[in-house]
């Protein structure tokens, strides 16, 4: 199971980095989103969540889940959604002004 989770996080990271290096703005935004998903999954897995671990600390229970990674991931999801909306608006404004979807639209080749 650990190999599957680490492979999924690695695949998300590799796909995100590949898309960040593409020349179009939509690919860059999508790559940043995938990279943030990979970081969120890494933080979430770091909390050692399990099906048998109770989420609350109750009397007589042991091995509870750590709530800090859950709170950090929830906060990161909200911030990531806001940043994605801002980047999409910025990309649309840049495309409207330059007429091109390329990241380096101002440069002549």
C-alpha positions in Angstrom: 0.0 0.0 0.0 2.8 2.4 0.8 4.3 1.8 -2.6 1.0 2.6 -4.3 0.6 5.9 -2.4 4.2 6.9 -3.0 3.9 6.1 -6.7 0.7 8.1 -7.0 2.4 11.1 -5.3 5.4 10.7 -7.6 3.2 10.6 -10.6 1.3 13.7 -9.6 4.6 15.5 -9.0 6.2 14.4 -12.3 3.0 15.3 -14.2 2.8 18.7 -12.5 6.5 19.5 -13.2 6.0 18.5 -16.9 3.0 20.7 -17.3 4.7 23.7 -15.6 7.4 23.5 -18.2 5.0 23.7 -21.1 4.8 26.9 -23.1 1.0 27.6 -22.6 -0.5 29.3 -19.7 -3.3 26.8 -19.2 -0.7 24.0 -18.9 1.2 26.0 -16.3 -1.9 26.6 -14.2 -2.9 22.9 -14.5 0.7 21.9 -13.5 0.7 24.1 -10.5 -2.7 22.5 -9.4 -1.3 19.0 -9.8 1.8 19.9 -7.9 -0.3 21.3 -5.0 -2.4 18.1 -5.0 0.9 16.1 -4.7 2.0 18.3 -1.7 -1.4 18.0 -0.1 -1.3 14.2 -0.4 2.2 14.1 1.0 1.1 16.1 4.0 -2.0 14.0 4.5 -0.1 10.7 4.3 2.4 12.1 6.8 -0.4 12.2 9.4 -0.5 8.4 9.5 -4.2 8.1 9.0 -5.6 4.6 9.3 -9.0 3.0 9.1 -8.7 1.7 12.7 -7.5 5.0 14.2 -10.3 7.1 15.8 -10.3 10.7 14.7 -11.0 12.0 18.2 -9.2 11.4 21.5 -11.7 9.5 23.6 -11.1 7.9 27.0 -9.8 4.3 26.6 -8.7 4.7 23.0 -5.1 4.6 21.7 -3.4 5.4 18.4 -5.6 8.3 17.4 -5.1 10.2 14.1 -3.1 13.4 14.2 -5.5 16.4 13.4 -2.7 18.8 12.4 -2.1 17.4 8.9 -5.8 17.3 8.2 -6.2 21.0 9.2 -3.1 21.9 7.1 -4.4 20.1 4.0 -7.9 21.7 4.4 -6.3 25.1 4.6 -4.1 24.4 1.6 -7.1 23.3 -0.4 -8.8 26.6 0.2 -5.7 28.7 -0.5 -5.0 26.6 -3.6 -8.5 27.1 -5.0 -8.2 30.9 -4.5 -4.7 31.0 -6.2 -6.0 28.9 -9.1 -8.9 31.2 -9.7 -6.5 34.2 -9.5 -4.0 32.5 -12.0 -6.8 31.7 -14.4 -8.0 35.3 -14.3 -4.5 36.5 -14.8 -4.0 34.1 -17.7 -7.2 35.3 -19.4 -6.2 38.9 -19.0 -2.8 38.2 -20.5 -4.3 36.3 -23.4 -6.7 39.2 -24.0 -3.9 41.8 -24.1 -1.3 39.8 -26.0 -3.6 37.7 -28.2 -1.5 34.6 -27.5 -1.7 31.8 -24.9 2.1 31.3 -24.7 3.9 32.2 -21.6 6.6 34.2 -23.4 4.2 35.9 -25.8 6.2 39.2 -25.7 9.4 37.6 -27.1 10.1 37.4 -30.8 11.5 34.1 -32.1 
